[in-house]
Amino acid sequence: MNNLQNSNQLSTNVVYAELQNPAKKSYFFQNLLIIVLFTYMLVSFLTPKVTVDNYTPNTNYKPVNNKTIPSYFEIYGEKADKAYYSEYNRYSDNSNDICDNYKNSLRYFADSLAEEKCTYTNCTKLIGYLAKDKVMGSDSGSDYLKELLQSSINYKMNSFINSLNSNMSDYQSKMQQITQEYAYNICTNMPSASKLYFDKNQNFNTPDFNIALSNLGISGAFNAVSIVLDVGTLVSTGFFSSLRKYIVQLAWTIFKGPIKKAAVSVAASVADGPLPIGDVIGAVGLAWTAYDISCMRADFQKQVADSIYNKLYNEINNIKRQSSEAINDIHSNYQQIRLDMEIRFKKEYSQMQ
């Protein structure tokens, strides 16, 4: 035992003595550094990098908690969420551009429509209809304004709504593509039957895709939210009737004198039987001069133009707000769908190990 200890002490002394030599000391540490660097490079080379493109799950890995779930879940989930927000911002920018363009065109549209429809002849007819309404309690003045204005306003609003619907449809399509890409990418990495659930070329509206979702325990995923705007909705909300009612009130105020005098003639004529509109218009001409009506007509035209402009401007803002609320719902819906998929996939992965 003493001989072994003496031998070890002698070896230590020899190494220590050797290291006291500057040249040998430098040579020793250089070799030591080379060995350390080589070992590090070898380990780095043999360790695979985890990326979206090259990740292959270790099927022998036994997950026991969330930390053991493969990182491709996080990689593809973050990729999908970023794509969702990118599409949301793109939709919002396009929607703002569409609304701004139509708002900028409203002033010219309203002025041109009022100038076209508020002619001397049309105003004279309107006075006659309102005089008849005053005597008979009818609503012919409002019906006449509907005949004059509604088709032109329909066309303008249809053009706006079609542009907005096209943008919304494109947004939903992109959100569907992002979600399908997420599902496909996860499934191709899953060491399980999930690979059979989704096909990269599947359409979201096909029964096969909905069946795949159902197999994952996810229902109503891509049919839950949809939105279609149309002019019929505007009519049902009283948009046009409220506009006509306001313009009728303008006419009653501006043409008050001619309507009152014409009503006297209308009342006398009605006693003899049904009154043709031509006779009503004739009564207006007898009761008020053309010059007076022309002066009133200019004021009426200006106020009609302002009322059309203000009403359509506010309605565009209202439609934009409604569409934004719907898009927020769609965005949240797809985010929840993706999270539901992730939970289902992680659960399946854990059960397969």
C-alpha positions in Angstrom: 0.0 0.0 0.0 2.8 2.4 0.9 4.5 1.6 -2.4 1.2 2.5 -4.4 0.9 5.8 -2.5 4.5 6.6 -3.2 4.0 5.8 -6.9 1.0 8.1 -7.2 2.8 10.9 -5.4 5.7 10.5 -7.7 3.5 10.7 -10.8 1.7 13.8 -9.5 5.1 15.4 -8.8 6.3 14.5 -12.3 3.2 16.1 -13.9 3.5 19.1 -11.7 7.1 19.5 -12.6 6.4 19.2 -16.3 3.8 21.9 -16.1 6.3 24.3 -14.6 8.0 24.3 -18.0 6.3 27.2 -19.9 6.5 25.5 -23.3 5.1 22.2 -22.1 2.4 24.1 -20.0 1.2 26.0 -23.1 1.1 22.8 -25.2 -0.9 21.0 -22.5 -3.6 23.6 -22.3 -3.8 24.0 -26.1 -4.5 20.3 -26.4 -7.1 20.4 -23.5 -8.9 23.3 -25.3 -9.0 21.4 -28.6 -10.5 18.3 -26.9 -13.2 20.4 -25.3 -14.1 22.2 -28.5 -14.2 19.0 -30.5 -16.5 17.4 -27.9 -18.9 20.4 -28.1 -19.0 20.4 -31.9 -19.6 16.6 -32.0 -22.6 16.9 -29.6 -24.1 19.8 -31.5 -23.8 18.0 -34.8 -25.4 14.9 -33.5 -28.3 16.7 -31.8 -31.2 17.4 -34.3 -32.6 20.9 -34.6 -36.4 21.2 -33.9 -38.1 23.2 -36.7 -41.5 23.2 -38.4 -39.9 21.5 -41.5 -37.8 18.7 -40.0 -39.4 17.8 -36.7 -40.1 14.1 -36.3 -41.7 13.0 -33.0 -39.9 10.4 -30.9 -42.4 7.6 -30.6 -40.5 6.1 -27.8 -40.9 9.2 -25.7 -43.2 8.8 -22.7 -45.0 12.0 -21.9 -45.9 12.5 -18.3 -46.8 16.2 -18.2 -47.2 19.3 -20.5 -43.4 19.8 -20.7 -43.1 16.5 -22.5 -45.5 17.3 -25.3 -43.6 17.7 -28.6 -42.7 21.3 -29.5 -44.4 21.1 -32.9 -47.7 21.8 -31.2 -46.4 25.2 -30.0 -44.7 25.9 -33.3 -47.7 25.3 -35.5 -50.1 26.8 -33.0 -48.1 30.1 -32.9 -47.9 30.0 -36.7 -51.6 29.7 -37.1 -52.4 32.4 -34.5 -50.0 34.9 -36.2 -51.7 34.1 -39.5 -55.2 34.7 -38.0 -54.1 38.2 -36.8 -52.5 39.0 -40.1 -55.7 38.2 -42.0 -57.8 40.1 -39.4 -55.7 43.2 -39.9 -55.8 42.8 -43.7 -59.6 42.5 -43.6 -59.8 45.6 -41.4 -57.6 47.7 -43.7 -59.7 46.6 -46.8 -63.0 47.3 -45.0 -61.8 50.8 -44.0 -60.8 51.5 -47.6 -64.2 50.3 -48.9 -66.1 52.4 -46.4 -64.0 55.5 -47.0 -64.3 55.3 -50.7 -68.1 55.1 -50.6 -68.3 57.9 -48.0 -66.1 60.1 -50.3 -68.5 59.5 -53.2 -71.7 60.2 -51.2 -71.7 63.9 -51.6 -71.7 63.9 -55.3 -74.2 61.0 -55.4 -76.7 62.8 -53.1 -76.3 66.2 -54.9 -76.8 64.6 -58.3 -79.8 62.5 -57.3 -81.5 65.4 -55.7 -80.9 67.6 -58.7 -82.3 64.9 -61.0 -85.4 64.1 -59.0 -86.3 67.5 -57.5 -87.3 69.1 -60.8 -90.1 71.7 -61.1 -92.5 69.0 -62.6 -91.7 66.4 -59.9 -92.1 69.0 -57.1 -95.4 70.1 -58.5 -96.6 66.5 -58.5 -95.4 66.0 -55.0 -97.3 69.0 -53.8 -100.4 67.6 -55.6 -100.0 64.2 -53.9 -99.5 65.8 -50.5 -102.6 68.0 -51.0 -104.6 64.9 -51.8 -103.2 63.2 -48.7 -104.3 66.2 -46.6 -107.8 65.9 -47.8 -108.2 62.1 -48.1 -105.8 60.9 -45.4 -103.8 58.8 -47.9 -100.0 58.3 -48.2 -99.5 59.0 -51.9 -96.8 61.6 -51.3 -94.5 58.9 -49.6 -95.3 56.4 -52.3 -94.3 59.0 -55.0 -91.0 59.6 -53.2 -90.3 55.9 -53.1 -90.9 55.8 -56.9 -88.5 58.7 -57.4 -85.6 57.7 -55.0 -85.5 54.1 -53.9 -84.1 52.4 -57.1 -81.2 54.8 -57.2 -80.4 54.4 -53.5 -80.8 50.6 -53.8 -78.2 50.5 -56.6 -75.7 52.7 -54.6 -76.1 50.6 -51.4 -76.0 47.3 -53.3 -72.7 48.3 -54.8 -71.3 49.1 -51.3 -72.6 46.0 -49.7 -71.4 43.7 -52.4 -67.9 45.1 -52.0 -68.0 44.6 -48.3 -69.4 41.0 -48.6 -66.7 40.1 -51.1 -64.1 41.3 -48.5 -65.8 39.3 -45.8 -66.0 36.2 -47.9 -62.3 36.4 -48.7 -61.5 36.8 -45.0 -63.5 33.6 -44.1 -61.9 31.7 -46.8 -58.4 32.6 -45.6 -59.2 31.8 -42.0 -60.5 28.4 -43.1 -57.2 27.7 -45.1 -55.1 28.7 -42.1 -57.1 26.3 -39.8 -56.9 23.5 -42.3 -53.2 23.9 -42.7 -52.7 23.8 -38.9 -54.8 20.6 -38.6 -52.9 19.0 -41.6 -49.5 19.9 -40.2 -50.2 18.5 -36.8 -51.7 15.3 -38.2 -48.7 14.6 -40.4 -46.5 14.7 -37.3 -48.7 12.6 -35.1 -47.7 9.0 -34.8 -51.3 7.9 -34.8 -54.5 7.5 -36.8 -54.9 11.3 -36.8 -53.1 11.2 -40.2 -56.3 9.8 -41.6 -58.4 12.7 -40.3 -57.4 15.5 -42.7 -56.4 15.7 -46.3 -54.4 18.8 -47.4 -56.6 19.3 -50.4 -59.9 18.9 -48.5 -62.5 21.7 -48.9 -63.9 23.1 -45.6 -67.4 22.9 -46.9 -67.3 19.2 -47.8 -68.9 16.5 -45.6 -65.5 14.7 -45.3 -63.9 17.6 -43.5 -66.8 17.9 -41.1 -66.7 14.2 -40.4 -63.0 14.6 -39.6 -63.8 17.3 -37.1 -66.6 15.2 -35.6 -64.1 12.3 -35.2 -62.0 14.7 -33.1 -65.0 15.6 -31.0 -65.3 19.1 -32.5 -68.7 20.0 -33.9 -70.1 23.0 -35.9 -66.6 24.3 -36.4 -66.8 26.0 -39.8 -70.5 26.6 -40.1 -71.0 28.4 -36.9 -70.5 31.9 -38.1 -71.3 33.4 -41.5 -72.6 36.8 -42.5 -74.4 38.1 -45.6 -75.5 41.7 -45.9 -78.1 42.8 -48.4 -80.4 45.7 -49.2 -83.4 43.6 -48.1 -81.9 43.9 -44.6 -81.9 47.6 -44.9 -85.5 47.7 -46.0 -86.6 45.5 -43.1 -84.9 47.8 -40.6 -86.9 50.7 -41.9 -83.9 52.5 -43.5 -85.8 53.6 -46.6 -89.1 54.3 -44.9 -87.5 56.6 -42.4 -85.7 58.5 -45.1 -88.9 58.9 -47.1 -90.8 60.0 -43.9 -88.1 62.7 -43.3 -88.3 64.0 -46.8 -92.1 64.1 -46.7 -91.8 66.2 -43.6 -89.4 68.5 -45.4 -92.0 68.9 -48.3 -94.8 69.6 -45.9 -92.7 72.4 -44.3 -91.2 73.9 -47.5 -94.4 73.6 -49.7 -96.8 74.4 -46.9 -98.5 77.3 -48.7 -99.0 75.6 -52.0 -100.2 72.4 -50.4 -102.8 74.3 -48.3 -104.3 76.2 -51.2 -104.2 73.2 -53.5 -106.0 71.1 -50.8 -109.0 73.5 -51.0 -109.4 72.8 -54.7 -108.8 69.1 -54.2 -111.5 69.0 -51.5 -114.0 70.7 -53.8 -113.2 68.3 -56.6 -113.3 65.2 -54.5 -117.0 65.8 -53.7 -117.8 65.1 -57.4 -116.0 61.7 -57.4 -112.5 60.2 -57.8 -109.9 62.8 -58.5 -107.3 62.0 -61.3 -103.7 63.1 -60.4 -103.7 65.4 -63.4 -106.5 67.4 -61.9 -104.6 67.6 -58.6 -101.5 69.0 -60.3 -103.7 71.5 -62.2 -105.1 72.6 -58.8 -101.6 73.3 -57.7 -100.9 75.5 -60.7 -104.0 77.5 -60.1 -103.2 78.0 -56.4 -99.5 79.0 -56.6 -97.3 80.7 -59.2 -94.6 78.8 -61.0 -92.0 81.4 -59.7 -92.9 80.8 -56.1 -92.7 77.0 -56.5 -89.3 77.3 -58.3 -87.9 79.3 -55.4 -89.2 76.7 -52.9 -87.9 73.9 -55.1 -84.3 75.1 -54.8 -84.5 75.0 -51.0 -86.2 71.6 -51.2 -83.5 70.1 -53.5 -80.7 71.2 -51.2 -82.3 69.7 -48.1 -83.2 66.5 -49.9 -79.5 66.2 -50.9 -78.4 66.8 -47.4 -80.8 64.3 -45.9 -79.8 61.6 -48.4 -76.1 62.2 -47.7 -76.5 62.1 -44.0 -78.7 59.1 -44.0 -76.4 57.0 -46.2 -73.3 58.2 -44.4 -74.7 57.0 -41.1 -76.0 53.8 -42.6 -72.5 53.0 -44.0 -71.0 53.5 -40.5 -73.8 51.3 -39.0 -73.1 48.5 -41.5 -69.4 48.7 -41.0 -69.9 48.4 -37.2 -72.2 45.3 -37.7 -69.7 43.7 -40.0 -66.8 44.4 -37.6 -68.7 42.7 -34.8 -69.4 39.7 -37.0 -65.7 39.5 -38.0 -64.7 39.6 -34.4 -67.0 36.7 -33.7 -65.5 34.8 -36.7 -62.0 35.5 -35.5 -62.7 34.3 -32.0 -64.5 31.3 -33.3 -61.5 30.1 -35.4 -59.1 30.7 -32.5 -61.3 28.5 -30.3 -61.5 25.8 -33.0 -57.7 25.7 -33.2 -57.4 25.5 -29.4 -60.0 22.7 -29.4 -58.0 20.8 -32.0 -54.8 21.3 -30.0 -56.3 19.9 -26.8 -57.7 16.9 -28.8 -54.4 16.3 -30.5 -52.4 16.5 -27.3 -54.7 14.2 -25.5 -54.5 11.7 -28.4 -50.7 12.0 -28.5 -50.4 11.3 -24.8 -52.7 8.2 -25.0 -50.7 6.8 -27.9 -47.4 6.8 -26.0 
